[in-house]
């Protein structure tokens, strides 16, 4: 939004049209110049000119450039050597029509014509507002460079002498670039001996025979003349000599010990020192006044040249070059003085001013010597212009007071010293202009918190407009009260450390004496991006996997937000060819870590406005490097000291060192000799005798072991008697009348001498006065025979070699072989603890009857009777370790008859079995009832039927029945009924809610307490009950089928579902919506014509679907396969099927014939072979067989088991029958197809009357008679 408070000012201004047409042209201050809107008068500005020194040759076309801009278009004139120079009066000169550039045609005129125009030129560009001038341009004319004729004298020297090959190129204002080359134009190689100097000469510190050649040619390249000239070839011949003598260094360049050098600030200073001597001297540089900068002070040409780039006054001082060889040292000192041509500190700036303003032009220049400042107006020195009270020069400023349009001019500041002159133009333009804001209105600035934003408000006007800012809605005052607001010199408002509160609409106003203008700008401050979970500093073993996490919080308004990962500053990118890095949102995974993966990992959360970053480090730990520098010291007969130097630990401290030695008998095998702490690098090693040792050391850290170090030199020890006797000596019998003495053999590295063997000694322990028996053997065992049963012996094993016996051996106790115990335990007592545990006590057998080491007792507890369905009687065996006289037997069935016996056992086996002890276990809580069936004869009565528990675990005293109403959200109160009759198996509940579902809990009771319940759910119309539908009929159309039925009284308002299946394709059953039994009709739509469908009526139970009626129908019309002419009707297909059927019949006939030819076998044997492993008699080698004639007979009764009528006979009928539908559900029908069975979630188990009974009454058949299998036919 821009406003003007003086409606007619712009129209009255002489430049109104220019401002309107160029309203959005930017005003820029750059290098002391201003760019105005198009068509506004502008003072002249020099935009381009030729360099201050211009060297031309007779073959060149000369252009002296001077270009300027301004409005009106500037007019140009030149001065030469301070006097007016009329270009138009010179026939050989021509000035450009649109600039001050003039050209000179020199081709074919020779250098004489050019030299006529040598001199110092200055360009003047003027229009009605002032005159701008260029710096002086010095024009120098030269002839093309040529080498003067000279006589080249061959150079001949003896080997080892110094040689200088002169170049002496032609003189030129611009020095040439020198190249020494041979005839093949290949450069002469410089080295420590051979150097090309800055003066162009080629210096040899000392010559060798290979330096001899006759084509040393100096080439001078003149860049400005685009010319290369070459000197005549110089021949160098080096004569070999046998009397070469070394000599001290001597300077060839520069001469003497000291020299001075003047350098100009900003230039590159090159100092050189070239010496001769033998052997070739080396060179180094020293700055005596400070430390040399590696970035700016560079030693080149094998340290013979020192280049100081961009030299400043601070580089003043003494620089010393020092040349050294074995014969001595020489030094040369350069005293460097740095002066400076004038250079700008502050240039005067151009400006537009309103009448009456005071103007100050600053001009600050420095240099050595200090430059002189001269002010000019429109190219004329102020001293040559009439004095004016409104104009004064104070120190480094020109001040104009109360300027008027007549003061509009171009002012020049010129600074001069002996090294040069610099000049700067600056105009003062005095004019009245209303303010115009060049920045577009209604800009929007979006920044993040804590950022700095500049709101642009670039204004143009004269007098210079005053800029003010305010935040809308912040009162009428300005916003400068806050410290983080700042108005910049160009009018922009800078908001530093922005916050959310800085968001809003800002208004910028530009005011001067002529008018006012304003614009608005919107600032939106977003929440800054912050990393809230930073990557951690991690360590990982080499080859491992490491994960960096980085979670950032972004402003939700940011469209662009991403996480970028960097490693050591380089962006990490996933590669389809390498799985080194995995990047997943906020996660970076580094796989198969290597040492090179170490470094700093940076997570950058980046938006379009800001970013935050956090860093974590990764240290990759690897196995250490192998130790080095292994040394042996302090060598003794049986010891030596080993030391080594540690190597890199690869980021994991070394924990220990393993000292190993090479096996003399298997060089590829190494044995660990000693282990020392990781901080130790020396170890004293105790050694075996008669061994040649090669040592190595392995370093170990957390990651693993280093590769072994290299082997030491060999170290051999002397022979000695054995140092130790074998360990692990023991004596045990394998038979009752022997004893085997065994021990761990001593490794051959510990034999200490040849002829190593063992001395074995033994004697009975009770005959301590008898002599020892001795034998010598090289084996690690010896068998003593003809011993008594289980007798104690003292035994010894001693090491022996040709140098003697080892230490005195230790005496061990061994025993001859054991035999079976002779007696059984007696006085067995049984204490009933509970229904599943008893405590057994006995009198221990006499120790002498054990005939071996007592290992313990075995208790066997076996049921006295079989349970139906079990192949053998349940048996419990308890091992009692040690010499005890009581134990607890657990895992008994409550209220069951058992028999118990026990025997003692040793390592040989078990002794005789004790006399059996009979007992009956205590009562326990009963198991759950075998099943619970729910019937509902009416809408308010429920009948419950059940069978007693399969495991009553005692005498049943009654039942506890509990029930409650329930639904998906709440449960009703629990009703409790105690049934004090253990023989009762049904119960009736009247006055039940016909709309509720009930949950029933039934528990059996014994004298011990209640057992776990059986839980069932039901209702007055039993959940999942099958409705009885009558007169079900179907009618099939072409694409639909109608199903009708009648509902029997009492089964109305029962919901069920209709499922149907296309039998021609493999697909899942389709399910229609729920159907109410009362509606009596349903149409199945969208069927395929000529297709067979299977239809089922299904009741939805809580867990499964229960089908209760099924039929098949076929829709009318031709099938789709017939319409499309399926391949099944093709003759080739029918023939193929016929051939396959015939082949199958032939194979079946062959199988039948072979089967009838098979051998006969005993049915009983085959049945015995299939007895389950659990039914086989238990055999325990250490306990003996617990079998009797009675138990054998009992087992035989169960050897051939009859198939179960409930589970072993497969249900009859097709795979499409209802038996496969709805899981393991038994469904029974009457002959008329009505449902007579009851639905249950699982099959009822066989009902057993008690643990010791032979059978039980069936809950379905009270007489216990098992009915034969029934074929169920469904219509």
Secondary structure, DSSP 8 states (H G I E B T S, - for coil): ----S-TTHHHHSTTHHHHHHTTT----EETTEE---TTS-EEEEEEEE--SEEEEETTS-EEE-EEEEEES--EEEEEETTEEE-GGG-TTEEE-SSSS-EEE--TTSHHHHHHTT-EEEEEEEEETTEEEE---EEEEEE------------EEEETT--EEE-------SS--EEEEE-TT--B----SSEEE-TTS-EEESS--GGG-EEEEEEEEEETTTTEEEE---EEEEEE--S----EEEEEEES-SSEEEEEEETTS-EEEE-EEEEES--EEEEEETTS---TTTEEEETTTTEEEE-S--GGG-EEEEEEEEETTEEEEEEEEEEEEEEEEEEE----EEE-TT--EEEE-EEEEES--EEEEEETTEEGGGS---TTEEEETTEEEE-S--GGG-EEEEEEEEETTEEEEEEEEEEE--EEEEE-S-TTEEEEEETT--EEE---EEEES--EEEEEETTS-SS-STTSTTEEE-TTS-EEE-S--GGG-EEEEEEEE-SS-EEEEEEEEEEE---EEEE----EEEETT--EEEE-EEE--TT-S-EEEEEEETTEE---BTTB-SEEEETTEEEE-S--GGG-EEEEEEEEESS-EEEEEEEEEEE------EEEEEES--SSEEEEEEE----TTS-EEEEEEEEEETTEEEEEEEEEEEETT--EEEEE--SS-EE-EEEEEEESS-B---------EE------S---S--EEE-SSTTEEEEE-----GGG--SSS-EEEEEEEETT-TTS--EEEEESSSEEEEES--TT-EEEEEEEEEETTEE-S----EEEE----------EEEEEEEEETTEEEEEEE---GGGT-S---EEEEEEEESS--TT-SS--EEEEEEESS-SEEEE----TT-EEEEEEEEE-SS-B------EEEE--------EEEEEEEEEETTEEEEEEEEES---S---EEEEEEEEE-SS-B---EEEEE--TT--EEEE-S--TT-EEEEEEEEE-SS-B---EEEEEESS-TT----EEEEEEEE-SS-EEEEEEE-TT-TT-EEEEEEEETTS----EE---EETTS-EEEE-S--TT-EEEEEEEEE-SSSEEEEEEEEEE-SS--HHHHTT-GGGSHHHHHHHHHHHHHHHHHHHHHHHHHHTS----HHHHHHHT--GGGS---BTTTB----HHHHHHHHHTTS----TTTTS---S-TTSGGGSSSS----B-TTS-B-S---SS------S-TTSS----SS-TT------------
